[in-house]
Amino acid sequence: MLRLPAFEYHRPRTVGEALELVDRYGDDAMYVAGGTDLVPNMKHRLFTPGHLVALKGIGELKGIEVKGDHLDIGAGETLSSVAAHPEVRKRFSSLADAAGHVAGPQLRNAGTIGGNVCLDTRCTYYNQTEFWRKALGYCLKKDGTVCHVTKVGKKCVAAHSADTPPALITLDGEVEVRGPGGVRTVSVSDFFVPDGIWNARREPGEIVTRIRVPLPEDGEGDEGELRTGYAKLRQRDSIDFPLLTVAVAGWIAPDGRVRKLRGVVTALGSRPRELTGWDEIAEGELLGDEVVEALAQRAHKQCRPLDNIIVDPDWRRAMVPVYVRRALEPLREAESGAGQAAA
């Protein structure tokens, strides 16, 4: 049986109190929200903090509501509440789908959207017991000097495995981060860096407090109607981390032609990857079979998974165009309905 290391548990009531506690205990303290990722990692001795600072009791981190021109989501909201919230489902179905596909219902009831955005990267050679890792000689991400994926010690390539960031990136989402230096806002697309050891632009003492997603204009707007899609590949649909996720967002003109299209994949590298060249293929076009296939093949050329997850990387790469097609299907269904209505 894997047991937790000894620690002291703190329950601050405000973000300020949480920041003070982490400042007091320094490197021996870590924040915990739902604990669905941190607690197993502590059992594996990937982290051994002497102090855990709980965030779930902080009211400032709760709430989902429209504020002005954006949807404001508290980082402490559970994934279940985000997935079920009517404003999220109505306006950003891909975000609701992403939150609703994290792990299983018990973990979604505990895990938070802020915790999902800050999820630690994962790797076959990292997410193991201390005994297993010691026998191998550890790895670059924890206690070792070599990456067992690339066989060198220059860069960790542990995989980004969070479900909600790809959807947030396609929707131009932002995160509010609060720390000893004050409050700052970072776009989700700029929040992640290609470093599997620490892949976010967030200092250890900082807290992600809010997530904001700009609202699409009412009606068609200048960019067209927003339509979104999301698809996830995993070994067991009931609980597993992703082997691949694809999120898309398209702005579609009244005649069904694409004005703007974004796609983001994750679980293939240490940060989410935005697919490039899609506007050149789709802009001004209907999302017919030929256009969708061109987009899928363009994604396939850009994505080359590494051997950092237990499933064969060549098979994962072969699944990229399959799941791009699936993610784009809701955009096509909406277009088909609009076309029939116009007819």
Order of alpha helices (4+ residues) and beta strands (2+ residues): beta-alpha-beta-alpha-beta-beta-beta-alpha-alpha-alpha-alpha-alpha-alpha-alpha-beta-beta-alpha-beta-beta-beta-beta-beta-alpha-alpha-alpha
